[in-house]
Amino acid sequence: MNHDADGAELLTIGAFARASRLSPKALRLYDELRLLPPAHVDPVNGYRRYAPAQLERARLVAWLRRLGMPLTRIREVCELTPDTAAEAVAAYWAQVEADTAARRDLAAFLVDQLQRKDTAPMTASATPLTLRYAARTDRGLVRPANQDAAHAGPRLLAVADGYGPEGGRAAAAAVSALQHLEDAPAGTDPLSALEEAARRAHRAAPTADEATGSTLTALLRAGSQLALLHLGDSRAYVLRDSGLFRITHDHSLVQSLIDEGRLTPEEAPSHPQRAQLLRSLDGGSPFTPDLQLLDTRPGERYLLCTDGLTGVVPPESLQEVLTAAETPEQAVADLIDLAHAAGAPDNVACVVADLHPADAEVPAA
């Protein structure tokens, strides 16, 4: 077979590669993936031949690959009408720009964090720090009960989001298990102390006929550093001169789909399994928290919150409130108000804390 159904002469893979600006190797891969199968494959020698009419699709594939679009998504775009395909490409590029901005912010945070390593010993000895803090939970406007918990103290900040029939008890127990760390003796390893306290809470998590458990995100002050422990999809942020940075990564199904490029951040809030967690305090699954030691400086403001806030309030609004509020008490109240203005479909817990030099005067509440 040397002609297609319209009588046009078929092109060899080499000729088609030159015309489409795709390499023969790429064409073989796209054939295996059924993204761009040849019009004819010789049953004897396996030579591939392509119809001239396939050039338009091949060039589209080449352009989309240059954009960095995953092959699975390219296959979907190629099956769309031109207008719908244009919308899909625009949506993909908007996601790329959002992801790039998020990576840029993360890079800035990491650069700043690494640069602090050299000055951390000097800062620790020269500038003892203290926390000014506020915490609040709210039932929201839809849920019949409040299953969130929060704590803010001179050394410990924590939020927990319970789920299942015993979720409220699980969240309260998770936060309570850490509160003795407020009085931990000097020299205690903060990361080890947090991990061990949370491990006990994990083992003691209440059981029920249905899945039950809690998220847990906590910060423990140790000199000029903060130890972070994180499980689930509650979050921790830091506001610095360079902006607001999220310092936790959600342990959720939708976040894993976003990481794999199978879901956009814009699609996540409406995903039917958006509440499914991959890690939590539940007594049954492995205990695998994220642990990190953060170097700090006076003037930073920290936010810990459950997804009842971040699920309805965008990061730019969080930053506006955290930047404008004069005190943590005002920031917490304004954040709860934002959640209510967005419908507050879930419980909300948030903690806001400011770092000050130990001998500095702080604003009155």
C-alpha positions as CSV (number, residue, x, y, z in Angstrom):
1,M,0.0,0.0,0.0
2,N,1.7,3.2,-1.2
3,H,-1.4,5.5,-1.3
4,D,-4.0,6.6,1.2
5,A,-7.8,6.4,0.8
6,D,-7.7,9.7,-1.1
7,G,-5.1,8.5,-3.5
8,A,-2.3,10.6,-2.0
9,E,1.1,8.9,-1.9
10,L,2.2,7.7,1.5
11,L,5.3,9.1,3.0
12,T,8.1,7.0,4.5
13,I,8.9,7.6,8.2
14,G,12.0,9.6,7.2
15,A,10.1,11.8,4.8
16,F,7.3,12.3,7.3
17,A,9.8,13.1,10.1
18,R,11.4,15.8,8.0
19,A,8.0,17.3,7.0
20,S,6.6,17.2,10.6
21,R,9.9,18.1,12.4
22,L,9.6,15.1,14.5
23,S,12.4,12.5,14.7
24,P,11.8,8.9,13.6
25,K,12.5,7.9,17.2
26,A,9.7,10.2,18.4
27,L,7.3,8.9,15.7
28,R,8.0,5.3,16.8
29,L,7.2,6.3,20.4
30,Y,4.0,8.1,19.4
31,D,2.9,5.0,17.4
32,E,3.5,2.8,20.5
33,L,1.4,5.2,22.6
34,R,-1.3,5.3,19.9
35,L,-0.9,9.0,19.7
36,L,0.2,9.2,16.1
37,P,-0.2,5.7,14.5
38,P,1.1,5.4,10.8
39,A,-1.4,5.0,8.0
40,H,0.2,1.7,7.0
41,V,2.7,-0.7,8.4
42,D,4.2,-3.3,6.0
43,P,3.4,-6.7,7.4
44,V,6.7,-8.2,6.1
45,N,9.3,-5.6,7.0
46,G,7.5,-3.4,9.5
47,Y,8.1,-0.2,7.6
48,R,5.9,2.6,8.7
49,R,4.3,5.0,6.2
50,Y,2.2,8.1,6.9
51,A,-0.5,9.9,5.0
52,P,0.1,13.6,4.1
53,A,-3.2,14.4,5.9
54,Q,-1.5,13.3,9.2
55,L,1.0,16.2,9.0
56,E,-1.4,18.6,10.7
57,R,-1.8,16.4,13.7
58,A,2.0,15.6,13.8
59,R,2.8,19.3,13.8
60,L,0.3,20.0,16.6
61,V,2.0,17.2,18.6
62,A,5.4,18.7,18.0
63,W,4.2,22.2,19.1
64,L,2.6,20.8,22.3
65,R,5.7,18.8,23.2
66,R,7.7,22.0,22.8
67,L,5.3,23.6,25.4
68,G,6.2,20.7,27.7
69,M,2.7,19.2,27.7
70,P,2.6,15.5,28.9
71,L,1.8,13.0,26.2
72,T,-1.4,11.8,27.9
73,R,-2.7,15.3,27.8
74,I,-1.6,15.8,24.2
75,R,-3.6,12.8,23.2
76,E,-6.7,14.4,24.8
77,V,-6.1,17.8,23.0
78,C,-5.6,16.1,19.6
79,E,-9.1,14.6,19.8
80,L,-10.8,18.0,20.5
81,T,-12.3,20.4,18.0
82,P,-10.0,23.4,17.2
83,D,-11.9,25.8,19.5
84,T,-12.0,23.4,22.4
85,A,-8.3,22.5,21.8
86,A,-7.4,26.2,22.0
87,E,-9.2,26.4,25.4
88,A,-7.3,23.3,26.6
89,V,-3.9,24.7,25.6
90,A,-4.7,28.1,27.2
91,A,-5.7,26.3,30.4
92,Y,-2.6,24.2,30.4
93,W,-0.4,27.2,29.9
94,A,-2.2,29.0,32.8
95,Q,-1.3,26.1,35.0
96,V,2.3,26.1,33.8
97,E,2.6,29.8,34.8
98,A,1.0,29.2,38.2
99,D,3.3,26.2,38.8
100,T,6.3,28.3,37.7
101,A,5.3,31.1,40.1
102,A,4.9,28.6,43.0
103,R,8.3,27.1,42.2
104,R,9.8,30.6,42.1
105,D,8.4,31.4,45.5
106,L,9.7,28.1,46.8
107,A,13.1,28.7,45.4
108,A,13.2,32.2,47.0
109,F,12.2,30.6,50.3
110,L,14.9,27.9,50.1
111,V,17.6,30.4,49.1
112,D,16.7,32.6,52.0
113,Q,16.6,29.6,54.4
114,L,20.0,28.3,53.2
115,Q,21.6,31.7,53.5
116,R,20.5,31.8,57.1
117,K,22.4,28.7,57.9
118,D,25.7,30.7,58.0
119,T,24.3,33.3,60.4
120,A,22.1,31.1,62.5
121,P,24.6,30.5,65.4
122,M,25.2,34.3,65.7
123,T,21.5,35.0,65.5
124,A,20.7,32.4,68.1
125,S,23.1,33.9,70.7
126,A,22.5,37.6,69.9
127,T,18.7,37.6,69.4
128,P,16.6,35.5,71.8
129,L,13.1,35.3,70.3
130,T,9.6,35.2,71.8
131,L,6.2,34.5,70.2
132,R,3.1,36.7,70.3
133,Y,0.3,34.5,69.3
134,A,-3.5,33.9,68.9
135,A,-5.6,30.8,68.0
136,R,-9.2,30.3,67.1
137,T,-11.5,27.6,65.8
138,D,-14.9,28.1,64.2
139,R,-17.6,25.6,63.3
140,G,-18.3,27.4,59.9
141,L,-21.7,27.8,58.4
142,V,-22.5,24.3,57.2
143,R,-21.1,21.6,59.5
144,P,-23.2,20.5,62.5
145,A,-20.2,20.2,64.8
146,N,-16.6,21.5,65.1
147,Q,-14.0,18.8,64.6
148,D,-11.0,21.2,64.4
149,A,-8.6,22.0,67.2
150,A,-5.9,24.6,67.7
151,H,-3.3,25.6,70.3
152,A,-1.0,28.6,70.6
153,G,1.5,29.1,73.4
154,P,4.9,30.6,74.2
155,R,6.7,27.7,72.5
156,L,4.1,25.5,70.7
157,L,1.7,26.3,67.8
158,A,-0.6,23.5,66.5
159,V,-3.7,22.9,64.4
160,A,-5.6,19.6,63.8
161,D,-8.5,18.7,61.6
162,G,-10.5,15.7,62.7
163,Y,-12.5,13.4,60.3
164,G,-14.9,10.6,60.8
165,P,-17.3,9.8,63.6
166,E,-14.7,10.5,66.3
167,G,-12.9,13.2,64.4
168,G,-13.4,15.9,67.0
169,R,-11.9,13.7,69.7
170,A,-9.0,12.7,67.5
171,A,-8.1,16.4,66.7
172,A,-8.4,17.4,70.4
173,A,-6.2,14.5,71.4
174,A,-3.6,15.2,68.8
175,V,-3.2,18.8,70.0
176,S,-3.3,17.8,73.6
177,A,-0.6,15.2,73.1
178,L,1.9,18.0,72.2
179,Q,1.0,20.6,74.9
180,H,3.4,19.2,77.5
181,L,6.2,20.4,75.2
182,E,5.5,24.0,76.4
183,D,7.4,23.0,79.5
184,A,10.1,20.8,77.9
185,P,13.5,21.3,79.6
186,A,16.2,23.4,77.9
187,G,18.4,21.4,75.5
188,T,15.5,19.1,74.4
189,D,15.8,18.1,70.7
190,P,12.6,19.8,69.4
191,L,12.2,17.6,66.3
192,S,12.6,14.4,68.3
193,A,10.2,15.7,71.0
194,L,7.6,16.6,68.4
195,E,7.9,13.3,66.6
196,E,7.6,11.2,69.8
197,A,4.6,13.2,71.1
198,A,2.8,12.9,67.8
199,R,3.7,9.2,67.5
200,R,2.0,8.6,70.9
201,A,-1.1,10.4,69.6
202,H,-1.0,8.3,66.4
203,R,-1.0,5.1,68.5
204,A,-3.8,6.3,70.7
205,A,-6.0,7.6,67.9
206,P,-9.7,6.6,68.6
207,T,-11.2,3.8,66.6
208,A,-14.6,3.6,65.0
209,D,-16.6,1.6,62.6
210,E,-15.9,4.2,59.9
211,A,-12.5,5.8,59.1
212,T,-11.5,8.3,61.7
213,G,-8.4,10.3,62.5
214,S,-6.9,13.8,62.3
215,T,-4.3,15.9,60.5
216,L,-1.6,17.6,62.6
217,T,0.6,20.5,61.8
218,A,2.8,22.0,64.6
219,L,5.7,24.3,65.2
220,L,7.8,24.2,68.4
221,R,10.2,27.1,69.2
222,A,13.7,26.2,70.2
223,G,15.9,29.3,70.5
224,S,15.9,31.1,67.1
225,Q,14.6,28.0,65.3
226,L,11.2,26.4,64.8
227,A,10.8,22.7,64.5
228,L,8.0,21.7,62.1
229,L,5.9,18.5,62.2
230,H,3.3,17.9,59.5
231,L,0.8,15.2,58.6
232,G,-2.3,15.6,56.4
233,D,-3.6,18.7,54.5
234,S,-3.6,21.3,57.2
235,R,-0.9,23.9,56.3
236,A,1.8,26.2,57.7
237,Y,2.9,29.5,56.1
238,V,5.5,32.1,56.9
239,L,5.2,35.8,56.0
240,R,8.5,37.4,55.4
241,D,9.6,40.6,53.6
242,S,9.8,38.7,50.4
243,G,6.2,37.4,50.6
244,L,4.1,34.6,51.9
245,F,5.5,31.1,51.6
246,R,3.8,27.7,52.3
247,I,6.2,25.6,54.2
248,T,4.2,22.3,54.2
249,H,3.1,20.0,51.4
250,D,-0.4,18.4,51.5
251,H,-0.5,14.7,52.1
252,S,-3.7,14.2,50.0
253,L,-4.9,12.4,47.0
254,V,-5.6,15.6,45.0
255,Q,-2.1,16.9,45.8
256,S,-0.5,13.7,44.5
257,L,-2.6,14.1,41.3
258,I,-1.4,17.7,40.9
259,D,2.2,16.6,41.5
260,E,1.8,14.0,38.7
261,G,0.3,16.6,36.3
262,R,-3.1,14.7,36.2
263,L,-5.0,17.5,37.9
264,T,-4.7,21.3,38.0
265,P,-4.7,23.4,41.2
266,E,-7.9,25.0,39.9
267,E,-9.6,21.6,39.6
268,A,-8.6,20.4,43.0
269,P,-11.3,22.1,45.1
270,S,-14.1,20.5,43.1
271,H,-12.5,17.0,42.9
272,P,-14.9,14.4,44.4
273,Q,-12.0,12.9,46.5
274,R,-10.5,16.2,47.6
275,A,-10.9,15.1,51.3
276,Q,-9.0,11.8,50.9
277,L,-5.7,11.9,52.9
278,L,-2.6,9.8,52.2
279,R,-1.2,10.5,55.7
280,S,-2.8,11.3,59.0
281,L,-3.0,10.3,62.7
282,D,-5.3,7.4,62.5
283,G,-3.7,4.6,64.5
284,G,-3.8,2.1,61.6
285,S,-1.6,3.5,58.9
286,P,2.2,3.9,59.1
287,F,3.4,7.0,61.0
288,T,5.3,9.1,58.5
289,P,5.3,12.8,59.3
290,D,7.3,15.5,57.6
291,L,9.9,16.9,59.9
292,Q,11.9,20.1,59.3
293,L,14.0,22.6,61.3
294,L,13.5,26.2,60.2
295,D,15.8,29.1,60.9
296,T,13.9,32.3,61.9
297,R,14.3,36.0,62.3
298,P,12.4,38.7,64.2
299,G,9.5,40.2,62.4
300,E,8.3,37.0,60.7
301,R,4.6,36.0,61.0
302,Y,3.5,32.4,60.9
303,L,0.1,31.0,60.0
304,L,-1.1,27.4,60.8
305,C,-4.5,26.6,59.5
306,T,-6.9,23.7,58.5
307,D,-8.3,23.3,55.0
308,G,-11.5,25.0,56.0
309,L,-9.6,28.2,55.5
310,T,-7.3,27.4,52.5
311,G,-10.1,25.5,50.7
312,V,-12.1,28.7,50.2
313,V,-9.6,31.6,50.7
314,P,-6.8,32.1,48.0
315,P,-3.2,32.6,49.0
316,E,-3.2,36.3,47.9
317,S,-6.1,37.0,50.3
318,L,-4.2,35.2,53.1
319,Q,-1.2,37.4,52.4
320,E,-3.3,40.6,52.4
321,V,-4.8,39.9,55.8
322,L,-1.5,38.7,57.3
323,T,0.3,41.8,56.0
324,A,-2.4,44.3,57.1
325,A,-3.4,43.0,60.6
326,E,-1.5,44.8,63.4
327,T,-1.7,41.8,65.8
328,P,-2.1,38.1,65.6
329,E,-5.5,38.4,67.3
330,Q,-6.7,40.7,64.6
331,A,-5.3,38.5,61.9
332,V,-7.1,35.4,63.2
333,A,-10.4,37.3,63.4
334,D,-10.0,38.6,59.9
335,L,-9.1,35.2,58.5
336,I,-12.2,33.6,60.1
337,D,-14.3,36.5,58.6
338,L,-12.8,35.7,55.1
339,A,-13.8,32.1,55.5
340,H,-17.4,33.1,56.4
341,A,-17.6,35.5,53.5
342,A,-16.7,32.6,51.2
343,G,-19.5,30.4,52.7
344,A,-17.4,28.6,55.4
345,P,-18.5,25.1,54.2
346,D,-16.1,23.4,56.7
347,N,-14.7,23.9,60.2
348,V,-11.9,26.4,60.4
349,A,-8.9,26.5,62.8
350,C,-6.1,29.0,62.5
351,V,-3.1,30.1,64.6
352,V,-1.1,33.3,63.9
353,A,2.1,34.0,65.7
354,D,4.7,36.8,65.4
355,L,8.4,36.4,66.2
356,H,9.8,39.3,68.3
357,P,13.2,39.8,70.1
358,A,12.6,38.6,73.7
359,D,13.3,42.1,75.1
360,A,11.2,44.0,72.6
361,E,7.8,45.6,73.3
362,V,5.0,44.1,71.2
363,P,1.8,45.8,70.1
364,A,-1.2,45.6,72.5
365,A,-4.0,43.3,71.5
